[in-house]
């Protein structure tokens, strides 16, 4: 081992951010302070033992440092979670909220403007009262003077940040906790501006609005995303087409965009400075151009909102420029490691975000591939015909795309339950089109707009963006473009991630040992059957897999978000069917009776009162009962009853019948802070539900829609 580590000594530093990230990830995986403390003690104990028995060798030192980094990552994440603690709303409420505008996000494609408020005042005051909230406003209702720094007030219906609706879904409550966001809602009356914004709409909003005036529709939305990071003007259909085609990375400002911005600025500055012979003869023109490029990278990062991929790319760009100035090799895995380390030290919670994982996995795969001597030799420039040069370049781009797709597929499958098939081919055209046509044309157009001469450049940018959207739509519509994958076990994902890092970061033949955990994790994921029954955390919606494999949902009028969430959880890349039209289900207005083999499932599907004398015998015949209401004591299924009281404790549930296995959103004893805050609200809701819920439902029978106020709110 000492001889192997000696050969790999240059690679050991690359594991610093990996170990730090492993500790941060452990804090999210482990459930409570006891487990976190035990992990800290274990890591420090391993470090002490390794130091004691290492005998001054490299192995003992490496193990000790790794254990200390794991402990540091866990402790840093724990400290960060406690430091950002802020009040969180525990139940839905209608109130007037007023505060200082911290952020304004225009969503023209949805006709909304999303406003984040700080120092919020409530009327009436809930307990607890969040100090930071986010409110969606109708675009037509946004008054003049609403910008960053303005003081506004609006009547809105506010909700606690939503936990995952079903296992494996997006956890907005966790994201909101680290953003100190205590409530979200929708304004429904005119906004009152107590004090307008001092600086108008801000540079970012002004630039976005200008681009959208010159390029309407999704073309303008993509152009705005490239310039400012705002994606709100891209229609839902076109955004979905970009995702299915593997081109969504073009909408998130990252390495490609920073590289293009730095390259354009450096090229212009070098050409201009070269016109000064005295300076050109000193050989310092590249240094001045590099300094201008660094300023462009920092300014572009600030302009686009300083998201994690952008910060990582900015740090990498600055290191590349510093390496070029020092005459060192610029693009290395150490550069990637430093970028990851900076992000993890500032935002350790980023380790569990798909944005962080996708961006660093892609860059690591690219750099690791081209550090392989054989690959570097195959694609190195050489004196040959232009046809061979172009062919070699295309082969390099295709191989890189395939490797990146392989690296990103487990991450996309784990977080989004989908994996693209044609992304590598689509990116061969889309990346050069964006880098060498769209972004330069847009930059020139913005510069020429200062003198009113930007129309020709906008025309070129429009053609390039129209072609980009055509590629996305064509690839997304191709047969087999996306493979839908049901929920992947976290253990399988962890094995594939660890194996992939092992392959990428080492150089000797021992790197191939990383393929073993990759294969085990992939086999585990593929062998995991899709759930047969998925129930949302409120009990109102469920998805049922019939004997023929068809997935159907309970309520005919479920919204698009619910349909998409249930379809993704079931591994379905299509619109789910309706249980009321399915052969294996018998449904009326109030109930659905589902049969599959020997399994029987009963589900309520309306807010109408069902007589207890009729409901209880059905419950006793069913193996599973699902309801969004509190059921009477006699209504208990033979295996599991998922009513409002149970779901308040478990959250959404996914059931695999063959294994008699039920996976819930909430784990028993989970003490993460965002879970504790939602548990307090759930306890209050369950306590209120004990007071005559069925009587309330009966009184609601005379309403036009047959719902109680509680059901309507939910």
C-alpha positions in Angstrom: 0.0 0.0 0.0 2.8 2.4 0.8 4.4 1.8 -2.7 1.0 2.3 -4.3 0.4 5.6 -2.5 3.9 6.7 -3.4 3.0 6.3 -7.0 -0.3 8.1 -6.5 1.2 10.9 -4.3 0.2 13.6 -6.8 -3.4 12.5 -6.7 -3.9 12.4 -2.9 -4.7 16.1 -2.7 -7.7 15.5 -5.0 -9.4 13.6 -2.2 -9.6 16.6 0.1 -12.9 17.9 -1.2 -14.2 14.4 -1.6 -13.7 13.6 2.1 -15.1 16.9 3.1 -18.1 16.3 1.0 -18.5 12.8 2.4 -18.8 14.2 5.9 -21.3 16.8 4.7 -23.4 14.0 3.0 -23.2 11.9 6.2 -24.9 14.7 8.1 -27.9 14.5 5.7 -28.0 10.7 5.7 -27.8 10.2 9.5 -31.0 11.0 11.3 -30.3 12.8 14.6 -27.7 14.5 16.9 -26.8 11.2 18.5 -25.9 9.7 15.1 -24.0 12.9 14.1 -22.1 12.8 17.4 -21.3 9.1 17.0 -20.0 9.8 13.5 -17.8 12.6 14.7 -16.4 10.5 17.5 -15.8 7.6 15.1 -14.0 9.7 12.6 -11.7 11.3 15.2 -11.1 7.9 16.7 -10.1 6.5 13.3 -7.8 9.5 12.8 -6.1 8.9 16.2 -5.7 5.2 15.6 -4.2 5.8 12.1 -1.8 8.4 13.6 -0.7 5.9 16.3 -0.1 2.9 14.1 0.9 4.7 10.9 4.6 4.6 11.8 5.3 7.7 9.8 4.1 6.2 6.6 2.0 7.8 3.9 -1.0 5.4 4.5 -1.4 6.3 8.1 -1.2 10.0 7.4 -3.6 9.7 4.5 -6.2 7.8 6.5 -5.9 10.2 9.5 -6.3 13.3 7.2 -9.3 11.7 5.5 -11.0 10.9 8.8 -10.4 14.5 10.0 -11.8 15.9 6.8 -14.9 13.7 7.1 -15.4 14.9 10.7 -14.9 18.5 9.6 -17.4 18.2 6.8 -20.0 16.8 9.1 -19.4 19.4 11.8 -19.4 22.3 9.2 -22.7 21.2 7.8 -24.2 20.8 11.3 -23.0 24.3 12.3 -24.3 25.7 9.0 -27.7 24.2 9.5 -28.0 25.7 13.0 -26.6 29.1 12.0 -29.2 29.6 9.3 -32.1 28.7 11.6 -35.1 30.9 11.1 -38.8 30.7 12.0 -40.9 28.5 9.7 -44.6 28.8 9.3 -46.4 25.7 10.7 -49.7 25.9 8.9 -51.5 27.6 6.0 -52.7 31.1 6.8 -54.1 34.2 5.0 -52.3 37.4 6.2 -50.9 40.7 5.0 -47.2 40.4 4.7 -44.9 43.4 4.3 -41.2 43.6 4.0 -38.1 44.7 2.0 -37.8 43.2 -1.4 -34.6 41.1 -1.5 -35.0 39.5 -4.9 -37.4 39.8 -7.9 -37.6 36.9 -10.4 -39.7 37.5 -13.5 -41.5 34.4 -14.8 -43.2 35.7 -18.0 -43.9 32.3 -19.4 -46.2 31.7 -16.4 -47.5 35.3 -16.1 -45.9 35.6 -12.6 -43.3 37.6 -10.7 -41.7 35.9 -7.8 -40.7 38.3 -4.9 -38.6 37.4 -1.9 -39.1 39.6 1.2 -36.9 40.1 4.1 -37.7 41.6 7.6 -41.3 40.6 7.1 -44.1 42.0 9.3 -47.4 40.0 9.6 -51.0 41.0 10.1 -52.2 38.9 11.9 -49.0 37.5 13.4 -48.7 33.7 13.2 -46.7 31.7 15.8 -43.9 31.4 14.8 -43.7 34.4 12.4 -41.1 33.9 9.5 -38.9 36.8 8.8 -38.1 35.8 5.2 -40.9 34.7 2.7 -41.4 34.3 -1.0 -44.6 35.5 -2.7 -45.8 34.9 -6.3 -47.6 37.8 -7.8 -49.6 38.1 -11.0 -47.6 39.9 -13.6 -50.4 42.4 -14.3 -50.7 43.3 -10.6 -47.0 44.2 -10.2 -46.9 48.0 -9.5 -44.3 50.5 -10.7 -41.4 50.8 -8.3 -41.2 47.2 -7.2 -37.6 46.3 -7.2 -34.8 45.2 -4.9 -34.8 47.4 -1.8 -38.5 48.5 -2.1 -40.8 48.2 0.9 -44.1 46.5 0.0 -47.2 44.9 1.5 -49.6 42.3 0.0 -52.5 40.2 1.1 -51.5 36.6 0.4 -52.2 33.0 1.3 -49.0 31.7 2.8 -47.9 28.0 3.2 -45.0 26.3 5.0 -42.2 25.2 2.6 -43.4 21.9 1.1 -41.6 18.6 2.0 -41.3 16.0 -0.8 -44.8 14.9 -1.9 -43.6 11.3 -2.4 -40.4 9.4 -1.7 -37.6 10.6 -4.0 -39.3 13.9 -5.0 -37.8 17.4 -4.7 -37.3 18.4 -1.1 -38.2 22.1 -1.1 -38.4 22.3 2.7 -34.7 21.4 2.9 -33.7 24.0 0.3 -35.8 26.7 2.0 -34.2 26.0 5.4 -30.7 26.8 4.2 -32.1 29.9 2.3 -33.8 31.0 5.6 -37.1 31.0 3.8 -40.0 30.5 6.2 -43.1 30.5 4.0 -44.2 30.7 0.4 -47.5 31.9 -1.0 -49.6 33.6 -3.6 -50.8 37.3 -3.5 -54.4 37.8 -4.4 -54.9 41.6 -4.0 -53.1 44.7 -5.2 -49.6 45.3 -3.9 -49.0 48.3 -1.8 -45.6 50.0 -2.3 -44.6 51.9 0.9 -41.2 52.9 -0.4 -40.1 52.3 -4.1 -36.7 50.8 -5.0 -33.9 53.3 -5.0 -32.1 51.8 -8.0 -35.1 50.9 -10.1 -35.3 47.3 -11.2 -31.5 46.7 -10.9 -29.0 45.9 -13.6 -29.9 42.2 -13.9 -33.7 42.8 -14.2 -33.2 45.8 -16.6 -30.9 43.7 -18.8 -33.3 40.8 -18.8 -36.2 43.1 -19.8 -34.2 44.6 -22.6 -33.3 41.2 -24.0 -36.9 40.0 -23.9 -38.0 43.2 -25.8 -35.6 42.4 -28.5 -36.2 38.6 -28.6 -39.7 37.6 -27.5 -40.7 34.0 -26.6 -38.5 31.2 -25.6 -35.7 32.5 -27.8 -35.6 35.6 -25.7 -35.8 33.5 -22.5 -32.7 31.4 -23.5 -30.9 34.6 -24.5 -31.7 36.1 -21.1 -30.6 32.9 -19.4 -27.2 33.1 -21.2 -26.7 36.7 -20.2 -28.3 37.1 -16.7 -29.2 33.5 -15.6 -33.0 34.3 -15.6 -34.9 31.4 -17.1 -38.5 32.5 -16.3 -39.3 33.5 -19.9 -38.7 30.0 -21.3 -42.0 28.2 -21.8 -42.6 25.0 -19.9 -42.7 22.9 -23.1 -39.4 24.3 -24.4 -37.7 23.9 -21.0 -38.8 20.3 -20.9 -37.6 19.7 -24.4 -34.2 21.1 -23.4 -34.1 18.7 -20.5 -35.1 15.7 -22.5 -32.5 16.5 -25.2 -29.7 16.8 -22.6 -29.3 20.5 -23.3 -30.6 21.9 -20.0 -27.0 22.7 -18.9 -27.0 25.5 -21.5 -29.7 27.3 -19.4 -27.6 27.2 -16.2 -24.7 29.6 -16.3 -21.6 27.4 -15.8 -18.3 26.6 -17.3 -19.4 26.9 -21.0 -20.7 30.4 -20.4 -17.9 31.6 -18.3 -15.4 30.3 -20.8 -17.1 32.0 -23.7 -17.3 35.3 -21.8 -13.7 35.2 -20.7 -12.6 34.2 -24.2 -14.5 37.0 -25.9 -13.2 39.6 -23.5 -9.6 38.4 -23.8 -9.7 38.3 -27.6 -11.0 41.8 -27.8 -8.5 43.2 -25.2 -5.6 41.5 -26.9 -6.5 42.9 -30.3 -6.9 46.4 -28.9 -3.7 46.3 -26.9 -1.8 44.9 -29.8 -2.5 48.2 -31.6 0.0 49.9 -29.2 3.4 48.7 -30.5 5.4 49.7 -27.4 3.2 47.6 -25.2 2.9 44.7 -27.6 6.7 44.4 -27.8 6.9 43.9 -24.0 5.1 40.6 -24.2 2.7 41.6 -21.5 -0.4 41.8 -23.6 -1.6 38.3 -22.6 -1.2 39.3 -18.9 -3.4 42.4 -19.3 -5.9 40.4 -21.4 -6.0 37.7 -18.6 -6.7 40.4 -16.0 -9.5 41.7 -18.1 -10.8 38.1 -18.5 -10.7 37.6 -14.8 -12.7 40.8 -14.2 -15.2 39.6 -16.8 -15.6 36.2 -15.1 -16.2 37.9 -11.7 -18.6 40.4 -13.1 -20.5 37.8 -15.1 -20.8 35.6 -12.0 -22.2 38.5 -10.0 -24.6 39.5 -12.8 -26.1 36.0 -13.1 -26.8 35.6 -9.4 -23.7 33.7 -8.2 -25.2 30.2 -8.3 -23.1 27.2 -7.3 -22.2 26.1 -10.9 -21.3 29.7 -11.8 -19.1 30.2 -8.7 -17.4 26.9 -9.4 -16.8 27.9 -13.0 -15.6 31.4 -11.9 -13.0 29.9 -9.5 -11.9 27.5 -12.2 -11.5 30.3 -14.7 -9.5 32.4 -12.3 -7.2 29.5 -11.6 -6.7 28.8 -15.3 -5.8 32.4 -15.9 -3.4 32.3 -12.9 -1.8 29.1 -14.3 -1.4 30.6 -17.7 0.3 33.7 -16.2 2.7 31.5 -14.3 3.4 29.3 -17.3 1.9 26.2 -15.7 -0.5 23.6 -17.1 -3.9 25.2 -16.8 -6.7 22.6 -16.9 -6.1 19.8 -14.3 -8.1 17.9 -11.7 -6.5 20.0 -9.0 -8.2 23.0 -10.4 -11.6 21.2 -10.2 -10.7 20.1 -6.6 -10.0 23.7 -5.5 -13.3 24.8 -7.0 -15.2 22.1 -5.2 -13.4 22.9 -1.9 -14.3 26.6 -2.2 -18.0 25.8 -2.7 -18.1 23.2 0.1 -16.5 25.5 2.6 -18.9 28.2 1.9 -22.1 26.1 1.3 -21.6 22.6 2.6 -25.3 21.8 1.9 -24.6 22.0 -1.8 -23.2 18.5 -1.7 -26.7 17.0 -1.9 -28.0 19.4 -4.6 -28.2 18.0 -8.1 -26.7 21.2 -9.5 -23.4 20.7 -7.5 -23.3 17.0 -8.4 -24.0 17.4 -12.1 -21.6 20.3 -12.6 -18.6 18.8 -10.8 -19.3 15.3 -12.2 -19.3 16.7 -15.8 -16.1 18.7 -15.4 -14.3 15.9 -13.5 -15.2 13.4 -16.2 -13.9 15.7 -19.0 -10.6 16.5 -17.3 -10.0 12.9 -16.1 -10.7 11.6 -19.6 -8.2 14.0 -21.3 -5.5 13.3 -18.7 -5.3 9.7 -19.8 -2.1 9.5 -21.9 -3.6 7.4 -24.6 -6.6 9.7 -25.0 -4.4 12.7 -25.1 -2.3 11.1 -27.7 -5.2 10.2 -29.9 -6.7 13.7 -30.0 -3.5 15.8 -29.8 -3.1 18.3 -32.7 -0.9 17.2 -35.5 0.1 18.1 -39.1 -2.6 16.4 -41.2 -5.3 17.3 -43.8 -8.1 19.5 -42.6 -10.6 16.6 -43.1 -8.7 14.5 -40.7 -8.4 17.4 -38.2 -12.1 18.0 -38.3 -12.8 14.2 -37.9 -10.5 14.0 -35.0 -12.1 17.0 -33.3 -15.6 15.5 -33.8 -14.5 12.2 -32.5 -13.0 13.9 -29.4 -16.2 15.8 -28.8 -18.3 12.7 -29.3 -16.2 10.6 -26.9 -16.2 13.4 -24.3 -20.0 13.6 -24.6 -20.5 9.9 -24.1 -18.2 9.9 -21.0 -20.0 12.9 -19.6 -23.4 11.2 -20.3 -22.2 8.1 -18.5 -21.1 10.2 -15.5 -24.3 12.2 -15.3 -26.8 9.3 -15.9 -26.8 8.0 -12.2 -27.2 11.6 -10.9 -30.1 12.4 -13.3 -31.7 9.0 -12.5 -31.5 9.5 -8.8 -32.8 13.1 -8.6 -35.0 13.3 -11.7 -36.0 9.7 -12.4 -35.0 10.2 -16.0 -31.9 9.6 -18.2 -31.4 10.9 -21.7 -30.1 8.8 -24.6 -29.2 11.3 -27.3 -27.6 14.1 -25.2 -24.1 13.4 -26.5 -25.2 13.7 -30.2 -27.3 16.8 -29.5 -24.4 18.6 -27.7 -22.0 18.1 -30.7 -24.1 20.7 -32.5 -25.6 22.7 -29.6 -22.4 23.5 -27.7 -20.5 25.0 -30.7 -23.7 26.8 -31.8 -24.1 28.4 -28.4 -20.4 29.2 -27.9 -19.4 30.5 -31.3 -22.7 31.9 -32.7 -25.3 32.7 -30.1 -23.2 34.1 -27.3 -20.9 36.3 -29.4 -23.9 37.6 -31.5 -25.8 38.4 -28.3 -22.8 40.2 -26.8 -22.3 42.2 -30.0 -26.0 43.0 -30.1 -26.0 44.3 -26.5 -22.9 46.4 -27.2 -24.3 47.9 -30.4 -27.7 48.6 -28.8 -25.9 51.5 -27.0 -25.8 53.3 -30.3 -29.0 51.8 -31.8 -27.3 49.4 -34.2 -27.9 46.0 -32.6 -30.7 44.8 -34.9 -28.4 42.7 -37.3 -26.7 41.0 -34.4 -30.0 40.3 -32.8 -31.2 38.7 -36.0 -28.2 36.4 -36.0 -28.8 35.5 -32.4 -32.4 34.8 -33.1 -31.5 32.4 -35.9 -29.0 30.6 -33.7 -31.5 30.3 -30.9 -34.3 29.1 -33.2 -31.9 26.4 -34.5 -31.0 25.4 -30.9 -34.7 25.1 -30.0 -35.4 23.0 -33.1 -32.6 20.6 -32.1 -34.0 20.3 -28.6 -37.6 19.7 -29.8 -36.5 17.2 -32.5 -34.2 15.2 -30.2 -36.8 15.3 -27.3 -39.5 13.9 -29.6 -37.3 11.1 -31.0 -38.3 7.6 -29.9 -36.4 6.5 -26.8 -35.0 9.9 -26.1 -35.6 9.6 -22.4 -35.6 6.5 -20.2 -37.9 6.8 -17.2 -36.4 5.3 -14.0 -38.3 4.7 -10.8 -36.8 5.7 -7.4 -33.2 4.6 -7.0 -32.0 3.4 -3.5 -29.6 5.9 -1.9 -27.2 3.1 -1.3 -27.0 2.2 -4.9 -26.4 5.9 -5.8 -23.7 6.1 -3.2 -21.9 3.1 -4.5 -21.9 4.4 -8.1 -20.7 7.8 -7.0 -17.8 6.4 -4.9 -16.8 4.0 -7.7 -16.9 6.8 -10.3 -14.7 9.0 -8.1 -12.2 6.2 -7.6 -11.9 5.6 -11.3 -11.6 9.4 -12.1 -9.1 10.4 -9.4 -6.4 7.7 -9.4 -4.0 7.1 -12.2 -2.6 3.6 -11.7 -4.3 0.4 -12.6 -5.9 0.2 -9.2 -8.4 2.8 -10.5 -10.2 0.0 -12.3 -11.2 -1.4 -9.0 -13.8 1.4 -8.9 -15.8 -0.3 -11.6 -16.8 -3.0 -9.0 -18.9 -0.7 -6.8 -20.2 1.0 -10.0 -21.4 -2.3 -11.3 -22.9 -3.3 -7.9 -24.7 0.0 -7.6 -26.0 -0.2 -11.2 -27.2 -3.8 -10.7 -28.9 -2.8 -7.4 -30.7 0.1 -9.0 -31.8 -2.0 -12.0 -33.0 -4.8 -9.8 -35.1 -2.5 -7.6 -38.7 -2.9 -8.7 -40.8 0.1 -9.3 -43.4 0.9 -6.6 -46.9 -0.5 -7.1 -48.6 2.2 -5.0 -47.5 5.8 -4.5 -49.4 8.0 -2.0 -48.8 11.7 -1.6 -48.2 13.2 1.8 -51.7 14.7 2.1 -53.4 11.5 1.1 -55.4 13.1 -1.7 -53.6 11.6 -4.6 -52.2 8.2 -5.4 -50.8 6.3 -8.4 -51.5 2.6 -8.8 -49.7 0.2 -11.1 -52.1 -2.4 -12.6 -51.3 -6.0 -13.5 -50.6 -4.9 -17.1 -48.0 -2.3 -15.9 -50.2 0.7 -16.6 -50.0 3.5 -14.0 -53.2 5.3 -13.2 -54.0 8.1 -10.7 -56.9 8.5 -8.3 -58.4 11.9 -9.1 -59.5 12.8 -12.5 -58.8 16.6 -12.0 -55.3 16.3 -10.5 -53.0 19.2 -11.5 -50.0 19.0 -13.7 -47.5 19.1 -10.9 -49.2 16.1 -9.1 -49.4 14.1 -12.3 -45.7 14.7 -13.1 -44.6 13.9 -9.6 -46.5 10.6 -9.5 -45.4 9.7 -13.0 -41.7 10.3 -12.1 -42.0 8.3 -8.9 -43.5 5.4 -10.8 -40.9 5.5 -13.5 -43.3 6.6 -16.2 -42.3 8.9 -19.1 -45.9 9.5 -20.2 -49.2 10.9 -19.0 -50.7 8.6 -16.3 -54.1 7.0 -16.9 -57.2 7.5 -14.7 -58.3 4.9 -12.2 -61.9 5.7 -13.0 -61.3 4.3 -16.6 -59.0 1.4 -15.6 -60.1 -2.2 -15.8 -58.7 -3.3 -12.5 -60.5 -0.6 -10.5 -64.1 0.1 -9.5 -64.7 3.7 -8.7 -67.6 5.9 -7.9 -67.6 9.6 -6.9 -66.5 8.9 -3.3 -64.4 5.7 -3.3 -62.1 3.5 -5.5 -61.7 -0.3 -4.9 -58.4 -1.6 -6.5 -57.5 -5.2 -7.0 -54.2 -6.8 -8.1 -53.7 -10.5 -7.5 -54.6 -11.1 -3.9 -54.1 -7.4 -2.9 -57.1 -5.1 -2.2 -56.8 -1.4 -1.9 -59.5 1.1 -0.8 -59.1 4.8 -1.4 -61.4 7.8 -0.8 -61.6 10.3 -3.6 -63.9 13.0 -2.5 -64.7 15.2 0.5 -68.2 13.8 0.9 -69.3 12.0 4.0 -69.3 8.2 3.7 -71.6 6.4 6.2 -69.5 4.6 8.8 -71.7 1.5 8.5 -70.8 1.2 4.8 -67.1 2.3 5.1 -66.0 0.0 8.0 -66.8 -3.4 6.3 -64.9 -2.2 3.2 -61.9 -1.2 5.2 -61.7 -4.6 6.9 -61.7 -6.4 3.5 -58.9 -4.2 2.1 -55.2 -4.8 2.6 -54.4 -1.1 2.3 -56.7 1.9 2.9 -55.8 5.4 1.7 -57.6 8.6 2.7 -56.9 12.3 3.1 -59.2 12.3 6.2 -59.0 10.9 9.7 -60.8 7.6 9.5 -63.0 6.2 12.3 -61.5 3.7 14.7 -63.2 0.7 13.1 -61.9 1.5 9.6 -58.6 -0.3 9.7 -57.0 -2.2 6.8 -55.6 -5.7 7.2 -52.0 -4.5 6.5 -51.6 -0.7 6.6 -54.0 2.2 6.9 -52.7 5.5 5.4 -55.1 8.1 6.6 -54.4 11.7 7.6 -53.1 10.8 11.0 -50.6 8.3 9.7 -49.5 10.4 6.7 -48.9 13.3 9.1 -46.2 11.2 10.7 -44.8 9.4 7.6 -45.3 11.9 4.7 -45.7 10.4 1.3 -45.4 6.6 0.9 -44.3 4.2 -1.9 -45.4 0.6 -1.5 -43.9 -2.5 -3.3 -46.4 -5.3 -3.0 -44.2 -8.2 -3.9 -41.7 -7.3 -1.1 -44.4 -6.1 1.3 -42.2 -3.0 1.6 -43.3 0.6 2.3 -40.9 3.5 2.0 -41.9 6.8 3.5 -40.7 10.4 3.1 -40.0 10.8 6.8 -37.9 8.4 8.7 -38.6 7.5 12.3 -36.6 9.7 14.6 -35.5 12.1 11.8 -34.3 15.3 13.7 -33.1 17.4 10.8 -34.2 21.0 11.5 -36.6 21.4 8.6 -38.2 18.1 9.5 -38.7 19.2 13.1 -40.3 22.5 12.0 -42.8 20.6 9.8 -43.5 18.1 12.5 -44.7 20.9 14.8 -47.1 22.0 12.2 -48.3 18.4 11.5 -49.0 17.9 15.2 -51.2 20.9 15.3 -53.1 19.8 12.2 -53.7 16.4 13.6 -54.9 17.8 16.9 -57.4 20.0 15.0 -58.5 17.0 13.0 -59.7 15.2 16.1 -62.5 17.7 16.5 -65.4 16.3 14.5 -63.8 16.1 11.0 -66.6 13.9 9.6 -69.2 16.3 10.8 -67.3 19.1 9.0 -67.3 17.0 5.8 -71.0 16.4 6.2 -71.7 20.1 6.5 -69.6 20.8 3.4 -71.8 18.5 1.3 -74.0 21.4 0.3 -71.1 23.3 -1.3 -71.0 23.5 -5.1 -67.7 21.6 -5.3 -68.4 19.3 -2.3 -65.2 20.3 -0.5 -64.6 21.7 3.0 -62.5 24.7 3.5 -59.7 22.5 4.8 -59.7 20.4 1.6 -59.8 23.4 -0.6 -56.8 24.9 1.2 -54.8 21.7 0.9 
